[in-house]
Amino acid sequence: IAALENNRIYMLAFTSGGEIEALMAGIRQAGKTADSLFEQITIACFGPYTKQCAEKYGLNVALVASDFSRADGFAEAISRYLKYQP
């Protein structure tokens, strides 16, 4: 949470809805709000279920792996995304 507050994180890559829920619970327990913490953060999701969970919390998902049957597919999607960012 401190790294998010200090703008030290460019991207969060979620592989499951449980990861998102755990992070959001930690943010709530710290007395913070997700809105301000995620303004400048790129959100990547392993697949459509994870994206759906992220959107449930109001997160703006920038990318979802089209091949979410394997971790390599997610890594490739992130690599392609980063390659075309300024």
Beta strands, then each sheet from edge to edge (+ up, - down):
strand 1: 11-14
strand 2: 42-45
strand 3: 61-64
sheet 1: 1+ 2+ 3+
end
